[in-house]
Amino acid sequence: MGPIKVFNAIGNWPYSIHLLTSYGIYIYTFDKDLTNRTEIFPDFKNNLKIEKKLILRIYFNDDYSEIAGNSFGYAFLTKIYTS
């Protein structure tokens, strides 16, 4: 299947980030407020811990950079090639 490609990152502020990848949508929830840089930096390796990880196994064929999002979710257009 090849290496993972990250097409886009969508912030679900303040504690979550969603990564749209070639292997699905990865949702990471952290214990720190991602909008507050003083809580995370300069020692982000120790300050930023993943509390919860969720993977939605939806496979995409193309690069998706045009994503619309709001507090309720996000939307994008996709093409899926089937036989």
MARRONU-946053 format. One record per atom (N, C-alpha, C): x negated, y negated, z negated; residue in three letters; residue number from 1; atom name. Coordinates in pm, 1 decimal, decimal comma, padded with zeros to 6 digits. Layout:
# residues N
+----------+----------+----------+---------+-----+-------+
!       px !       py !       pz ! residuo ! num ! atomo !
+----------+----------+----------+---------+-----+-------+
!        X !        Y !        Z !     ALA ! NUM !    CA !
...
+----------+----------+----------+---------+-----+-------+
//
This chain:
# residues 83
+----------+----------+----------+---------+-----+-------+
!       px !       py !       pz ! residuo ! num ! atomo !
+----------+----------+----------+---------+-----+-------+
! -00082,5 !  00120,4 !  00000,0 !     MET !   1 !     N !
!  00000,0 !  00000,0 !  00000,0 !     MET !   1 !    CA !
! -00086,1 ! -00125,7 !  00000,0 !     MET !   1 !     C !
! -00211,9 ! -00116,3 ! -00036,5 !     GLY !   2 !     N !
! -00299,7 ! -00232,1 ! -00030,1 !     GLY !   2 !    CA !
! -00300,9 ! -00314,4 ! -00156,9 !     GLY !   2 !     C !
! -00381,1 ! -00419,5 ! -00154,7 !     PRO !   3 !     N !
! -00391,7 ! -00505,7 ! -00273,3 !     PRO !   3 !    CA !
! -00264,7 ! -00587,1 ! -00293,6 !     PRO !   3 !     C !
! -00245,1 ! -00627,5 ! -00417,1 !     ILE !   4 !     N !
! -00128,1 ! -00709,5 ! -00449,4 !     ILE !   4 !    CA !
! -00147,8 ! -00849,8 ! -00394,9 !     ILE !   4 !     C !
! -00042,6 ! -00907,5 ! -00336,5 !     LYS !   5 !     N !
! -00044,2 ! -01044,8 ! -00287,8 !     LYS !   5 !    CA !
!  00055,6 ! -01124,2 ! -00371,0 !     LYS !   5 !     C !
!  00011,0 ! -01233,5 ! -00427,6 !     VAL !   6 !     N !
!  00101,3 ! -01322,3 ! -00501,5 !     VAL !   6 !    CA !
!  00145,7 ! -01430,4 ! -00404,3 !     VAL !   6 !     C !
!  00276,2 ! -01432,3 ! -00372,9 !     PHE !   7 !     N !
!  00329,8 ! -01528,2 ! -00277,8 !     PHE !   7 !    CA !
!  00363,7 ! -01661,4 ! -00343,6 !     PHE !   7 !     C !
!  00414,8 ! -01656,5 ! -00466,9 !     ASN !   8 !     N !
!  00455,3 ! -01780,3 ! -00532,9 !     ASN !   8 !    CA !
!  00467,9 ! -01757,5 ! -00681,9 !     ASN !   8 !     C !
!  00453,3 ! -01863,6 ! -00758,4 !     ALA !   9 !     N !
!  00474,0 ! -01861,0 ! -00903,2 !     ALA !   9 !    CA !
!  00584,7 ! -01959,3 ! -00936,5 !     ALA !   9 !     C !
!  00681,9 ! -01913,3 ! -01013,7 !     ILE !  10 !     N !
!  00796,9 ! -01995,8 ! -01050,9 !     ILE !  10 !    CA !
!  00799,4 ! -02007,3 ! -01202,4 !     ILE !  10 !     C !
!  00793,2 ! -02129,4 ! -01251,8 !     GLY !  11 !     N !
!  00796,6 ! -02149,8 ! -01395,8 !     GLY !  11 !    CA !
!  00938,0 ! -02146,1 ! -01449,6 !     GLY !  11 !     C !
!  00960,6 ! -02064,8 ! -01549,5 !     ASN !  12 !     N !
!  01087,1 ! -02063,2 ! -01623,2 !     ASN !  12 !    CA !
!  01053,5 ! -02120,4 ! -01761,1 !     ASN !  12 !     C !
!  01036,6 ! -02251,6 ! -01764,5 !     TRP !  13 !     N !
!  00981,1 ! -02320,9 ! -01880,4 !     TRP !  13 !    CA !
!  01072,0 ! -02312,3 ! -02000,5 !     TRP !  13 !     C !
!  01019,3 ! -02309,2 ! -02117,7 !     PRO !  14 !     N !
!  00879,5 ! -02331,2 ! -02150,3 !     PRO !  14 !    CA !
!  00798,8 ! -02204,7 ! -02174,8 !     PRO !  14 !     C !
!  00859,3 ! -02085,5 ! -02179,3 !     TYR !  15 !     N !
!  00785,6 ! -01966,9 ! -02224,1 !     TYR !  15 !    CA !
!  00761,8 ! -01860,3 ! -02118,1 !     TYR !  15 !     C !
!  00821,6 ! -01871,3 ! -02000,8 !     SER !  16 !     N !
!  00811,1 ! -01764,6 ! -01901,2 !     SER !  16 !    CA !
!  00759,8 ! -01816,1 ! -01768,1 !     SER !  16 !     C !
!  00698,7 ! -01724,2 ! -01693,6 !     ILE !  17 !     N !
!  00658,8 ! -01751,4 ! -01556,4 !     ILE !  17 !    CA !
!  00692,4 ! -01627,7 ! -01473,5 !     ILE !  17 !     C !
!  00740,3 ! -01650,3 ! -01351,2 !     HIS !  18 !     N !
!  00777,6 ! -01542,5 ! -01260,7 !     HIS !  18 !    CA !
!  00681,8 ! -01545,1 ! -01142,7 !     HIS !  18 !     C !
!  00624,9 ! -01430,8 ! -01110,4 !     LEU !  19 !     N !
!  00534,1 ! -01419,8 ! -00996,5 !     LEU !  19 !    CA !
!  00601,0 ! -01336,7 ! -00887,7 !     LEU !  19 !     C !
!  00620,2 ! -01396,7 ! -00772,4 !     LEU !  20 !     N !
!  00677,4 ! -01327,8 ! -00656,9 !     LEU !  20 !    CA !
!  00561,2 ! -01265,8 ! -00579,7 !     LEU !  20 !     C !
!  00553,0 ! -01131,7 ! -00579,1 !     THR !  21 !     N !
!  00439,3 ! -01061,4 ! -00520,6 !     THR !  21 !    CA !
!  00485,1 ! -00961,5 ! -00415,1 !     THR !  21 !     C !
!  00387,5 ! -00901,2 ! -00350,1 !     SER !  22 !     N !
!  00418,1 ! -00798,7 ! -00250,1 !     SER !  22 !    CA !
!  00470,7 ! -00670,2 ! -00314,1 !     SER !  22 !     C !
!  00455,5 ! -00652,9 ! -00444,1 !     TYR !  23 !     N !
!  00503,7 ! -00533,7 ! -00513,6 !     TYR !  23 !    CA !
!  00627,6 ! -00558,5 ! -00598,1 !     TYR !  23 !     C !
!  00681,0 ! -00678,1 ! -00593,3 !     GLY !  24 !     N !
!  00800,2 ! -00709,3 ! -00670,4 !     GLY !  24 !    CA !
!  00786,6 ! -00840,6 ! -00743,5 !     GLY !  24 !     C !
!  00880,6 ! -00866,6 ! -00833,4 !     ILE !  25 !     N !
!  00880,6 ! -00988,5 ! -00912,3 !     ILE !  25 !    CA !
!  00834,3 ! -00953,4 ! -01052,9 !     ILE !  25 !     C !
!  00723,7 ! -01012,8 ! -01094,9 !     TYR !  26 !     N !
!  00668,1 ! -00991,5 ! -01228,1 !     TYR !  26 !    CA !
!  00711,4 ! -01107,9 ! -01315,7 !     TYR !  26 !     C !
!  00774,4 ! -01077,2 ! -01427,3 !     ILE !  27 !     N !
!  00821,3 ! -01180,0 ! -01519,9 !     ILE !  27 !    CA !
!  00743,5 ! -01164,8 ! -01649,5 !     ILE !  27 !     C !
!  00666,9 ! -01268,0 ! -01683,5 !     TYR !  28 !     N !
!  00586,3 ! -01269,0 ! -01805,5 !     TYR !  28 !    CA !
!  00643,6 ! -01371,6 ! -01902,4 !     TYR !  28 !     C !
!  00663,8 ! -01328,9 ! -02026,5 !     THR !  29 !     N !
!  00708,8 ! -01418,0 ! -02133,2 !     THR !  29 !    CA !
!  00597,6 ! -01426,5 ! -02236,7 !     THR !  29 !     C !
!  00560,9 ! -01549,7 ! -02272,7 !     PHE !  30 !     N !
!  00449,9 ! -01573,9 ! -02363,8 !     PHE !  30 !    CA !
!  00500,7 ! -01624,0 ! -02498,3 !     PHE !  30 !     C !
!  00411,6 ! -01619,9 ! -02597,7 !     ASP !  31 !     N !
!  00448,0 ! -01666,2 ! -02731,5 !     ASP !  31 !    CA !
!  00423,8 ! -01815,2 ! -02749,9 !     ASP !  31 !     C !
!  00361,8 ! -01880,7 ! -02652,8 !     LYS !  32 !     N !
!  00332,7 ! -02024,3 ! -02660,0 !     LYS !  32 !    CA !
!  00412,5 ! -02100,8 ! -02556,4 !     LYS !  32 !     C !
!  00434,9 ! -02227,5 ! -02584,5 !     ASP !  33 !     N !
!  00500,3 ! -02317,9 ! -02491,1 !     ASP !  33 !    CA !
!  00402,9 ! -02347,2 ! -02377,0 !     ASP !  33 !     C !
!  00434,8 ! -02302,4 ! -02255,7 !     LEU !  34 !     N !
!  00345,4 ! -02318,1 ! -02142,0 !     LEU !  34 !    CA !
!  00332,7 ! -02462,2 ! -02095,6 !     LEU !  34 !     C !
!  00424,6 ! -02547,9 ! -02136,1 !     THR !  35 !     N !
!  00417,4 ! -02688,4 ! -02097,7 !     THR !  35 !    CA !
!  00331,1 ! -02769,9 ! -02193,0 !     THR !  35 !     C !
!  00288,6 ! -02711,2 ! -02303,6 !     ASN !  36 !     N !
!  00206,2 ! -02779,7 ! -02402,4 !     ASN !  36 !    CA !
!  00061,8 ! -02730,6 ! -02389,0 !     ASN !  36 !     C !
! -00019,7 ! -02804,8 ! -02318,1 !     ARG !  37 !     N !
! -00157,7 ! -02762,2 ! -02290,7 !     ARG !  37 !    CA !
! -00242,8 ! -02753,9 ! -02416,4 !     ARG !  37 !     C !
! -00212,9 ! -02833,6 ! -02516,8 !     THR !  38 !     N !
! -00295,0 ! -02831,2 ! -02637,7 !     THR !  38 !    CA !
! -00278,0 ! -02701,4 ! -02715,8 !     THR !  38 !     C !
! -00163,5 ! -02631,0 ! -02698,3 !     GLU !  39 !     N !
! -00144,3 ! -02500,5 ! -02762,5 !     GLU !  39 !    CA !
! -00223,8 ! -02390,1 ! -02693,8 !     GLU !  39 !     C !
! -00256,5 ! -02409,7 ! -02566,1 !     ILE !  40 !     N !
! -00317,8 ! -02303,8 ! -02485,9 !     ILE !  40 !    CA !
! -00467,9 ! -02325,3 ! -02466,5 !     ILE !  40 !     C !
! -00507,0 ! -02444,3 ! -02425,9 !     PHE !  41 !     N !
! -00647,3 ! -02472,8 ! -02393,6 !     PHE !  41 !    CA !
! -00718,7 ! -02531,8 ! -02513,5 !     PHE !  41 !     C !
! -00848,3 ! -02520,5 ! -02526,5 !     PRO !  42 !     N !
! -00945,4 ! -02468,0 ! -02430,6 !     PRO !  42 !    CA !
! -00965,6 ! -02316,9 ! -02439,2 !     PRO !  42 !     C !
! -00917,0 ! -02250,3 ! -02544,1 !     ASP !  43 !     N !
! -00941,1 ! -02106,7 ! -02562,1 !     ASP !  43 !    CA !
! -00817,8 ! -02026,8 ! -02520,3 !     ASP !  43 !     C !
! -00784,1 ! -02030,9 ! -02389,7 !     PHE !  44 !     N !
! -00660,2 ! -01967,9 ! -02343,2 !     PHE !  44 !    CA !
! -00662,6 ! -01815,9 ! -02354,6 !     PHE !  44 !     C !
! -00780,1 ! -01753,3 ! -02353,5 !     LYS !  45 !     N !
! -00786,5 ! -01606,9 ! -02364,0 !     LYS !  45 !    CA !
! -00736,8 ! -01558,1 ! -02499,1 !     LYS !  45 !     C !
! -00757,1 ! -01635,1 ! -02602,6 !     ASN !  46 !     N !
! -00709,4 ! -01597,5 ! -02736,3 !     ASN !  46 !    CA !
! -00575,3 ! -01660,9 ! -02771,2 !     ASN !  46 !     C !
! -00544,8 ! -01775,2 ! -02712,5 !     ASN !  47 !     N !
! -00422,3 ! -01846,9 ! -02747,1 !     ASN !  47 !    CA !
! -00299,7 ! -01801,7 ! -02668,0 !     ASN !  47 !     C !
! -00319,6 ! -01743,6 ! -02551,8 !     LEU !  48 !     N !
! -00207,7 ! -01708,9 ! -02464,9 !     LEU !  48 !    CA !
! -00188,8 ! -01557,2 ! -02462,7 !     LEU !  48 !     C !
! -00089,9 ! -01508,2 ! -02532,8 !     LYS !  49 !     N !
! -00060,2 ! -01364,8 ! -02540,8 !     LYS !  49 !    CA !
!  00075,1 ! -01336,2 ! -02475,0 !     LYS !  49 !     C !
!  00081,6 ! -01228,1 ! -02399,4 !     ILE !  50 !     N !
!  00207,1 ! -01187,2 ! -02335,2 !     ILE !  50 !    CA !
!  00294,1 ! -01117,8 ! -02439,3 !     ILE !  50 !     C !
!  00416,0 ! -01169,3 ! -02458,2 !     GLU !  51 !     N !
!  00511,6 ! -01105,6 ! -02549,2 !     GLU !  51 !    CA !
!  00591,4 ! -00996,7 ! -02479,7 !     GLU !  51 !     C !
!  00629,5 ! -01025,0 ! -02353,8 !     LYS !  52 !     N !
!  00714,2 ! -00929,9 ! -02281,1 !     LYS !  52 !    CA !
!  00680,2 ! -00937,9 ! -02132,8 !     LYS !  52 !     C !
!  00682,3 ! -00821,0 ! -02065,4 !     LYS !  53 !     N !
!  00658,6 ! -00814,7 ! -01921,9 !     LYS !  53 !    CA !
!  00770,2 ! -00732,4 ! -01859,2 !     LYS !  53 !     C !
!  00826,0 ! -00785,2 ! -01751,1 !     LEU !  54 !     N !
!  00932,4 ! -00717,0 ! -01677,7 !     LEU !  54 !    CA !
!  00894,4 ! -00717,7 ! -01530,2 !     LEU !  54 !     C !
!  00909,2 ! -00602,9 ! -01464,8 !     ILE !  55 !     N !
!  00878,1 ! -00593,0 ! -01322,6 !     ILE !  55 !    CA !
!  01004,1 ! -00549,9 ! -01248,2 !     ILE !  55 !     C !
!  01046,9 ! -00632,0 ! -01153,1 !     LEU !  56 !     N !
!  01158,6 ! -00597,7 ! -01064,8 !     LEU !  56 !    CA !
!  01098,6 ! -00545,6 ! -00935,5 !     LEU !  56 !     C !
!  01115,9 ! -00416,7 ! -00907,6 !     ARG !  57 !     N !
!  01053,7 ! -00352,2 ! -00792,0 !     ARG !  57 !    CA !
!  01132,5 ! -00382,8 ! -00665,1 !     ARG !  57 !     C !
!  01104,9 ! -00500,5 ! -00609,4 !     ILE !  58 !     N !
!  01164,0 ! -00543,0 ! -00482,3 !     ILE !  58 !    CA !
!  01045,5 ! -00570,3 ! -00389,7 !     ILE !  58 !     C !
!  01036,0 ! -00497,4 ! -00280,3 !     TYR !  59 !     N !
!  00919,6 ! -00510,0 ! -00193,5 !     TYR !  59 !    CA !
!  00948,0 ! -00608,2 ! -00080,9 !     TYR !  59 !     C !
!  00852,1 ! -00696,3 ! -00055,1 !     PHE !  60 !     N !
!  00865,1 ! -00798,8 !  00046,7 !     PHE !  60 !    CA !
!  00759,5 ! -00777,8 !  00153,6 !     PHE !  60 !     C !
!  00792,9 ! -00814,5 !  00277,6 !     ASN !  61 !     N !
!  00701,7 ! -00797,5 !  00389,2 !     ASN !  61 !    CA !
!  00626,5 ! -00924,8 !  00426,7 !     ASN !  61 !     C !
!  00680,0 ! -01040,3 !  00393,1 !     ASP !  62 !     N !
!  00625,2 ! -01166,5 !  00439,8 !     ASP !  62 !    CA !
!  00588,2 ! -01257,5 !  00323,5 !     ASP !  62 !     C !
!  00517,9 ! -01364,7 !  00357,0 !     ASP !  63 !     N !
!  00478,3 ! -01466,8 !  00260,5 !     ASP !  63 !    CA !
!  00596,6 ! -01560,3 !  00235,1 !     ASP !  63 !     C !
!  00630,9 ! -01580,1 !  00107,5 !     TYR !  64 !     N !
!  00743,7 ! -01665,2 !  00072,5 !     TYR !  64 !    CA !
!  00695,0 ! -01780,5 ! -00013,1 !     TYR !  64 !     C !
!  00700,1 ! -01900,0 !  00043,0 !     SER !  65 !     N !
!  00659,1 ! -02017,1 ! -00033,1 !     SER !  65 !    CA !
!  00774,5 ! -02113,4 ! -00055,6 !     SER !  65 !     C !
!  00880,8 ! -02101,0 !  00020,4 !     GLU !  66 !     N !
!  00996,1 ! -02189,8 !  00006,9 !     GLU !  66 !    CA !
!  01096,6 ! -02127,5 ! -00088,7 !     GLU !  66 !     C !
!  01090,6 ! -02170,5 ! -00213,6 !     ILE !  67 !     N !
!  01179,9 ! -02116,4 ! -00316,2 !     ILE !  67 !    CA !
!  01250,7 ! -02231,5 ! -00384,7 !     ILE !  67 !     C !
!  01381,1 ! -02218,5 ! -00400,5 !     ALA !  68 !     N !
!  01459,6 ! -02317,5 ! -00474,3 !     ALA !  68 !    CA !
!  01491,0 ! -02259,5 ! -00610,9 !     ALA !  68 !     C !
!  01470,3 ! -02339,2 ! -00714,3 !     GLY !  69 !     N !
!  01495,9 ! -02289,4 ! -00849,4 !     GLY !  69 !    CA !
!  01558,0 ! -02395,5 ! -00937,6 !     GLY !  69 !     C !
!  01633,0 ! -02351,0 ! -01034,7 !     ASN !  70 !     N !
!  01686,5 ! -02439,4 ! -01138,0 !     ASN !  70 !    CA !
!  01697,2 ! -02360,1 ! -01267,6 !     ASN !  70 !     C !
!  01767,8 ! -02412,0 ! -01366,3 !     SER !  71 !     N !
!  01774,1 ! -02345,4 ! -01496,9 !     SER !  71 !    CA !
!  01853,1 ! -02214,9 ! -01493,6 !     SER !  71 !     C !
!  01924,9 ! -02187,1 ! -01386,1 !     PHE !  72 !     N !
!  02005,3 ! -02065,5 ! -01376,9 !     PHE !  72 !    CA !
!  01936,8 ! -01953,7 ! -01299,8 !     PHE !  72 !     C !
!  01834,1 ! -01986,7 ! -01222,1 !     GLY !  73 !     N !
!  01766,5 ! -01885,1 ! -01143,7 !     GLY !  73 !    CA !
!  01696,9 ! -01946,3 ! -01024,8 !     GLY !  73 !     C !
!  01664,9 ! -01864,2 ! -00924,0 !     TYR !  74 !     N !
!  01599,5 ! -01912,9 ! -00803,7 !     TYR !  74 !    CA !
!  01651,3 ! -01836,1 ! -00684,1 !     TYR !  74 !     C !
!  01632,8 ! -01896,5 ! -00567,5 !     ALA !  75 !     N !
!  01682,9 ! -01836,4 ! -00444,1 !     ALA !  75 !    CA !
!  01579,3 ! -01855,4 ! -00334,0 !     ALA !  75 !     C !
!  01574,7 ! -01759,2 ! -00241,6 !     PHE !  76 !     N !
!  01484,1 ! -01767,7 ! -00128,5 !     PHE !  76 !    CA !
!  01540,1 ! -01679,1 ! -00018,0 !     PHE !  76 !     C !
!  01497,7 ! -01707,6 !  00102,8 !     LEU !  77 !     N !
!  01535,7 ! -01625,3 !  00217,4 !     LEU !  77 !    CA !
!  01425,8 ! -01523,5 !  00241,9 !     LEU !  77 !     C !
!  01465,0 ! -01405,0 !  00283,1 !     THR !  78 !     N !
!  01367,3 ! -01298,5 !  00305,8 !     THR !  78 !    CA !
!  01403,0 ! -01220,1 !  00431,1 !     THR !  78 !     C !
!  01303,4 ! -01159,3 !  00491,8 !     LYS !  79 !     N !
!  01321,8 ! -01067,4 !  00603,8 !     LYS !  79 !    CA !
!  01272,6 ! -00931,9 !  00559,7 !     LYS !  79 !     C !
!  01350,4 ! -00830,6 !  00579,4 !     ILE !  80 !     N !
!  01308,9 ! -00693,3 !  00550,1 !     ILE !  80 !    CA !
!  01315,7 ! -00614,4 !  00678,7 !     ILE !  80 !     C !
!  01204,8 ! -00548,2 !  00714,9 !     TYR !  81 !     N !
!  01201,0 ! -00467,0 !  00834,9 !     TYR !  81 !    CA !
!  01234,9 ! -00322,9 !  00798,7 !     TYR !  81 !     C !
!  01331,7 ! -00268,5 !  00867,5 !     THR !  82 !     N !
!  01371,1 ! -00129,3 !  00843,4 !     THR !  82 !    CA !
!  01365,8 ! -00052,6 !  00975,3 !     THR !  82 !     C !
!  01362,9 !  00078,3 !  00963,3 !     SER !  83 !     N !
!  01359,0 !  00159,9 !  01086,0 !     SER !  83 !    CA !
!  01499,6 !  00185,1 !  01136,8 !     SER !  83 !     C !
+----------+----------+----------+---------+-----+-------+
//
